[in-house]
């Protein structure tokens, strides 16, 4: 099983590199495995976007991760 994190694509750079936003963190990831546009959501695993998500799925999954991490801190 793998854990992939939803992120929004903010920018696509030369070399098929994307700048993505996880909500509180921005990072460069590889976009070689998906056909994606700026503004779309992807699942990121070990620095690679592995699947495209709808905006609704991305935001919902991001909220679920935030709730889980919040519960773990308490």
ABEGO torsion letter per residue (X at the ends): XBBBBBBBBABBBBGGBBBBBAGABBBBBBAAABBBBBGBBBBBBGGBBABBBBAAAAAAAAAAAAAAAAAAAX
